[in-house]
Amino acid sequence: MTTRRKLVAFIAACAAAPLFALAQPAGKIPRIALVHPTVSLADMQGSKPADRLTQEFVERLRQLGYVEGRSISIERRSAEGQPERLPALMKDLVDLRMDVIVTLGSAVRVARRATSTIPIVGLLDDPIAAGVTANLARPTQNVTGVTFTSGPALLGKSLQFLKEVAPRSRRVAVFDFKYVDANATPFVHQRRQAAEAAARELGLTLVAVGVNSGDDLDQAFALIDRAGVDAVMDITSTVTYVHRHRIIDFAAQRRLPAIYVCRECVDEGGLMSYMSGSGGSERLAEYVDKLLKGARPADLPFEQPSKYELAINLKTAAQLGLTIPQSLLLVAEVIR
């Protein structure tokens, strides 16, 4: 009986152990690649990274029991706002035989082009439009993850909030409206159509401001000045995120109300942001955990956000001479 109990205990212990440990050679720990298309690589480093997404991702892995350097290895990479660097970065990681690649935005599609075998966990807008799956409920390729909007319709809500805050607005400059990125073109096309439809319903005219690099911003600002716009909407691309401080400063100097999909923009002086609720980066870590324990991407549906968050900077509103409607103050996170 003693021998039998020992055997049962041994089998139970094996069943409880992480499946990746059973698959890994002795002494080998799983290697995760975390690739960011925009932030400084220096901001991704350390046990408490300056980059919010990296920090939340690393902390969630820690909560799940992973100790970096002991039970998991994280290779951090960044294109630092230069999307043309992404293919080489992904090829390097594929050659290093990562166990999982974690990335976001248009970099997800670049990763998918680089490998059809290494599981990819992505944070992106529309996986179907990006061509990385044909089915959100049951991923059809080696990519799964989290979406940060429920599609282009989010832009309509952003324009509505902008109109409520600045009701006299008639012409809205839209950064990234003609952004040319071969890795994001399908979604950009859908996004343009959604924004135009929402604008028509609100009686707004959109002024397209194409920005393909930081060098284009001065020309974009000049276009906005000539067009006589009343407000700004930043859809946020790799370029506009990296150069967000210049856009925020420009809007302040021209006294233009602006709405962003980047919460950091509001913390840094922008007027408003509207985006999916927090938690996406933590969910990326949870997907990694499941993959390392034996799940396949096809077993893990893309998760769509169930709530969105409006943030408003009251100091910026006061500087612009705007009175925020009480209806918005009741639902927004207010930055004073």
Secondary structure as a PSIPRED ss2 file (coil, helix, strand):
# PSIPRED VFORMAT (PSIPRED V4.0)

   1 M C   1.000  0.000  0.000
   2 T H   0.000  1.000  0.000
   3 T H   0.000  1.000  0.000
   4 R H   0.000  1.000  0.000
   5 R H   0.000  1.000  0.000
   6 K H   0.000  1.000  0.000
   7 L H   0.000  1.000  0.000
   8 V H   0.000  1.000  0.000
   9 A H   0.000  1.000  0.000
  10 F H   0.000  1.000  0.000
  11 I H   0.000  1.000  0.000
  12 A H   0.000  1.000  0.000
  13 A H   0.000  1.000  0.000
  14 C H   0.000  1.000  0.000
  15 A H   0.000  1.000  0.000
  16 A H   0.000  1.000  0.000
  17 A C   1.000  0.000  0.000
  18 P C   1.000  0.000  0.000
  19 L H   0.000  1.000  0.000
  20 F H   0.000  1.000  0.000
  21 A H   0.000  1.000  0.000
  22 L H   0.000  1.000  0.000
  23 A H   0.000  1.000  0.000
  24 Q C   1.000  0.000  0.000
  25 P C   1.000  0.000  0.000
  26 A C   1.000  0.000  0.000
  27 G C   1.000  0.000  0.000
  28 K C   1.000  0.000  0.000
  29 I C   1.000  0.000  0.000
  30 P C   1.000  0.000  0.000
  31 R E   0.000  0.000  1.000
  32 I E   0.000  0.000  1.000
  33 A E   0.000  0.000  1.000
  34 L E   0.000  0.000  1.000
  35 V E   0.000  0.000  1.000
  36 H E   0.000  0.000  1.000
  37 P C   1.000  0.000  0.000
  38 T C   1.000  0.000  0.000
  39 V C   1.000  0.000  0.000
  40 S C   1.000  0.000  0.000
  41 L H   0.000  1.000  0.000
  42 A H   0.000  1.000  0.000
  43 D H   0.000  1.000  0.000
  44 M H   0.000  1.000  0.000
  45 Q C   1.000  0.000  0.000
  46 G C   1.000  0.000  0.000
  47 S C   1.000  0.000  0.000
  48 K C   1.000  0.000  0.000
  49 P C   1.000  0.000  0.000
  50 A C   1.000  0.000  0.000
  51 D C   1.000  0.000  0.000
  52 R H   0.000  1.000  0.000
  53 L H   0.000  1.000  0.000
  54 T H   0.000  1.000  0.000
  55 Q H   0.000  1.000  0.000
  56 E H   0.000  1.000  0.000
  57 F H   0.000  1.000  0.000
  58 V H   0.000  1.000  0.000
  59 E H   0.000  1.000  0.000
  60 R H   0.000  1.000  0.000
  61 L H   0.000  1.000  0.000
  62 R H   0.000  1.000  0.000
  63 Q H   0.000  1.000  0.000
  64 L C   1.000  0.000  0.000
  65 G C   1.000  0.000  0.000
  66 Y C   1.000  0.000  0.000
  67 V C   1.000  0.000  0.000
  68 E E   0.000  0.000  1.000
  69 G C   1.000  0.000  0.000
  70 R C   1.000  0.000  0.000
  71 S C   1.000  0.000  0.000
  72 I E   0.000  0.000  1.000
  73 S E   0.000  0.000  1.000
  74 I E   0.000  0.000  1.000
  75 E E   0.000  0.000  1.000
  76 R E   0.000  0.000  1.000
  77 R E   0.000  0.000  1.000
  78 S E   0.000  0.000  1.000
  79 A C   1.000  0.000  0.000
  80 E C   1.000  0.000  0.000
  81 G C   1.000  0.000  0.000
  82 Q C   1.000  0.000  0.000
  83 P H   0.000  1.000  0.000
  84 E H   0.000  1.000  0.000
  85 R H   0.000  1.000  0.000
  86 L H   0.000  1.000  0.000
  87 P H   0.000  1.000  0.000
  88 A H   0.000  1.000  0.000
  89 L H   0.000  1.000  0.000
  90 M H   0.000  1.000  0.000
  91 K H   0.000  1.000  0.000
  92 D H   0.000  1.000  0.000
  93 L H   0.000  1.000  0.000
  94 V H   0.000  1.000  0.000
  95 D H   0.000  1.000  0.000
  96 L C   1.000  0.000  0.000
  97 R C   1.000  0.000  0.000
  98 M C   1.000  0.000  0.000
  99 D C   1.000  0.000  0.000
 100 V E   0.000  0.000  1.000
 101 I E   0.000  0.000  1.000
 102 V E   0.000  0.000  1.000
 103 T E   0.000  0.000  1.000
 104 L E   0.000  0.000  1.000
 105 G C   1.000  0.000  0.000
 106 S C   1.000  0.000  0.000
 107 A H   0.000  1.000  0.000
 108 V H   0.000  1.000  0.000
 109 R H   0.000  1.000  0.000
 110 V H   0.000  1.000  0.000
 111 A H   0.000  1.000  0.000
 112 R H   0.000  1.000  0.000
 113 R H   0.000  1.000  0.000
 114 A H   0.000  1.000  0.000
 115 T C   1.000  0.000  0.000
 116 S C   1.000  0.000  0.000
 117 T C   1.000  0.000  0.000
 118 I C   1.000  0.000  0.000
 119 P C   1.000  0.000  0.000
 120 I E   0.000  0.000  1.000
 121 V E   0.000  0.000  1.000
 122 G E   0.000  0.000  1.000
 123 L E   0.000  0.000  1.000
 124 L E   0.000  0.000  1.000
 125 D C   1.000  0.000  0.000
 126 D C   1.000  0.000  0.000
 127 P H   0.000  1.000  0.000
 128 I H   0.000  1.000  0.000
 129 A H   0.000  1.000  0.000
 130 A H   0.000  1.000  0.000
 131 G C   1.000  0.000  0.000
 132 V C   1.000  0.000  0.000
 133 T C   1.000  0.000  0.000
 134 A C   1.000  0.000  0.000
 135 N C   1.000  0.000  0.000
 136 L C   1.000  0.000  0.000
 137 A C   1.000  0.000  0.000
 138 R C   1.000  0.000  0.000
 139 P C   1.000  0.000  0.000
 140 T C   1.000  0.000  0.000
 141 Q C   1.000  0.000  0.000
 142 N C   1.000  0.000  0.000
 143 V E   0.000  0.000  1.000
 144 T E   0.000  0.000  1.000
 145 G E   0.000  0.000  1.000
 146 V E   0.000  0.000  1.000
 147 T E   0.000  0.000  1.000
 148 F C   1.000  0.000  0.000
 149 T C   1.000  0.000  0.000
 150 S C   1.000  0.000  0.000
 151 G C   1.000  0.000  0.000
 152 P C   1.000  0.000  0.000
 153 A C   1.000  0.000  0.000
 154 L H   0.000  1.000  0.000
 155 L H   0.000  1.000  0.000
 156 G H   0.000  1.000  0.000
 157 K H   0.000  1.000  0.000
 158 S H   0.000  1.000  0.000
 159 L H   0.000  1.000  0.000
 160 Q H   0.000  1.000  0.000
 161 F H   0.000  1.000  0.000
 162 L H   0.000  1.000  0.000
 163 K H   0.000  1.000  0.000
 164 E H   0.000  1.000  0.000
 165 V H   0.000  1.000  0.000
 166 A C   1.000  0.000  0.000
 167 P C   1.000  0.000  0.000
 168 R C   1.000  0.000  0.000
 169 S C   1.000  0.000  0.000
 170 R C   1.000  0.000  0.000
 171 R E   0.000  0.000  1.000
 172 V E   0.000  0.000  1.000
 173 A E   0.000  0.000  1.000
 174 V E   0.000  0.000  1.000
 175 F E   0.000  0.000  1.000
 176 D C   1.000  0.000  0.000
 177 F C   1.000  0.000  0.000
 178 K C   1.000  0.000  0.000
 179 Y C   1.000  0.000  0.000
 180 V C   1.000  0.000  0.000
 181 D C   1.000  0.000  0.000
 182 A C   1.000  0.000  0.000
 183 N C   1.000  0.000  0.000
 184 A C   1.000  0.000  0.000
 185 T H   0.000  1.000  0.000
 186 P H   0.000  1.000  0.000
 187 F H   0.000  1.000  0.000
 188 V H   0.000  1.000  0.000
 189 H H   0.000  1.000  0.000
 190 Q H   0.000  1.000  0.000
 191 R H   0.000  1.000  0.000
 192 R H   0.000  1.000  0.000
 193 Q H   0.000  1.000  0.000
 194 A H   0.000  1.000  0.000
 195 A H   0.000  1.000  0.000
 196 E H   0.000  1.000  0.000
 197 A H   0.000  1.000  0.000
 198 A H   0.000  1.000  0.000
 199 A H   0.000  1.000  0.000
 200 R H   0.000  1.000  0.000
 201 E H   0.000  1.000  0.000
 202 L H   0.000  1.000  0.000
 203 G C   1.000  0.000  0.000
 204 L C   1.000  0.000  0.000
 205 T E   0.000  0.000  1.000
 206 L E   0.000  0.000  1.000
 207 V E   0.000  0.000  1.000
 208 A E   0.000  0.000  1.000
 209 V E   0.000  0.000  1.000
 210 G C   1.000  0.000  0.000
 211 V C   1.000  0.000  0.000
 212 N C   1.000  0.000  0.000
 213 S C   1.000  0.000  0.000
 214 G H   0.000  1.000  0.000
 215 D H   0.000  1.000  0.000
 216 D H   0.000  1.000  0.000
 217 L H   0.000  1.000  0.000
 218 D H   0.000  1.000  0.000
 219 Q H   0.000  1.000  0.000
 220 A H   0.000  1.000  0.000
 221 F H   0.000  1.000  0.000
 222 A H   0.000  1.000  0.000
 223 L H   0.000  1.000  0.000
 224 I H   0.000  1.000  0.000
 225 D H   0.000  1.000  0.000
 226 R H   0.000  1.000  0.000
 227 A H   0.000  1.000  0.000
 228 G C   1.000  0.000  0.000
 229 V C   1.000  0.000  0.000
 230 D C   1.000  0.000  0.000
 231 A E   0.000  0.000  1.000
 232 V E   0.000  0.000  1.000
 233 M E   0.000  0.000  1.000
 234 D E   0.000  0.000  1.000
 235 I C   1.000  0.000  0.000
 236 T C   1.000  0.000  0.000
 237 S C   1.000  0.000  0.000
 238 T H   0.000  1.000  0.000
 239 V H   0.000  1.000  0.000
 240 T H   0.000  1.000  0.000
 241 Y H   0.000  1.000  0.000
 242 V H   0.000  1.000  0.000
 243 H C   1.000  0.000  0.000
 244 R H   0.000  1.000  0.000
 245 H H   0.000  1.000  0.000
 246 R H   0.000  1.000  0.000
 247 I H   0.000  1.000  0.000
 248 I H   0.000  1.000  0.000
 249 D H   0.000  1.000  0.000
 250 F H   0.000  1.000  0.000
 251 A H   0.000  1.000  0.000
 252 A H   0.000  1.000  0.000
 253 Q H   0.000  1.000  0.000
 254 R C   1.000  0.000  0.000
 255 R C   1.000  0.000  0.000
 256 L C   1.000  0.000  0.000
 257 P C   1.000  0.000  0.000
 258 A E   0.000  0.000  1.000
 259 I E   0.000  0.000  1.000
 260 Y E   0.000  0.000  1.000
 261 V C   1.000  0.000  0.000
 262 C C   1.000  0.000  0.000
 263 R H   0.000  1.000  0.000
 264 E H   0.000  1.000  0.000
 265 C H   0.000  1.000  0.000
 266 V H   0.000  1.000  0.000
 267 D H   0.000  1.000  0.000
 268 E C   1.000  0.000  0.000
 269 G C   1.000  0.000  0.000
 270 G C   1.000  0.000  0.000
 271 L C   1.000  0.000  0.000
 272 M E   0.000  0.000  1.000
 273 S E   0.000  0.000  1.000
 274 Y E   0.000  0.000  1.000
 275 M E   0.000  0.000  1.000
 276 S E   0.000  0.000  1.000
 277 G C   1.000  0.000  0.000
 278 S C   1.000  0.000  0.000
 279 G C   1.000  0.000  0.000
 280 G H   0.000  1.000  0.000
 281 S H   0.000  1.000  0.000
 282 E H   0.000  1.000  0.000
 283 R H   0.000  1.000  0.000
 284 L H   0.000  1.000  0.000
 285 A H   0.000  1.000  0.000
 286 E H   0.000  1.000  0.000
 287 Y H   0.000  1.000  0.000
 288 V H   0.000  1.000  0.000
 289 D H   0.000  1.000  0.000
 290 K H   0.000  1.000  0.000
 291 L H   0.000  1.000  0.000
 292 L H   0.000  1.000  0.000
 293 K C   1.000  0.000  0.000
 294 G C   1.000  0.000  0.000
 295 A C   1.000  0.000  0.000
 296 R C   1.000  0.000  0.000
 297 P H   0.000  1.000  0.000
 298 A H   0.000  1.000  0.000
 299 D H   0.000  1.000  0.000
 300 L C   1.000  0.000  0.000
 301 P C   1.000  0.000  0.000
 302 F C   1.000  0.000  0.000
 303 E E   0.000  0.000  1.000
 304 Q C   1.000  0.000  0.000
 305 P C   1.000  0.000  0.000
 306 S C   1.000  0.000  0.000
 307 K C   1.000  0.000  0.000
 308 Y E   0.000  0.000  1.000
 309 E E   0.000  0.000  1.000
 310 L E   0.000  0.000  1.000
 311 A E   0.000  0.000  1.000
 312 I E   0.000  0.000  1.000
 313 N E   0.000  0.000  1.000
 314 L H   0.000  1.000  0.000
 315 K H   0.000  1.000  0.000
 316 T H   0.000  1.000  0.000
 317 A H   0.000  1.000  0.000
 318 A H   0.000  1.000  0.000
 319 Q H   0.000  1.000  0.000
 320 L C   1.000  0.000  0.000
 321 G C   1.000  0.000  0.000
 322 L C   1.000  0.000  0.000
 323 T C   1.000  0.000  0.000
 324 I C   1.000  0.000  0.000
 325 P C   1.000  0.000  0.000
 326 Q H   0.000  1.000  0.000
 327 S H   0.000  1.000  0.000
 328 L H   0.000  1.000  0.000
 329 L H   0.000  1.000  0.000
 330 L C   1.000  0.000  0.000
 331 V C   1.000  0.000  0.000
 332 A C   1.000  0.000  0.000
 333 E E   0.000  0.000  1.000
 334 V E   0.000  0.000  1.000
 335 I E   0.000  0.000  1.000
 336 R C   1.000  0.000  0.000
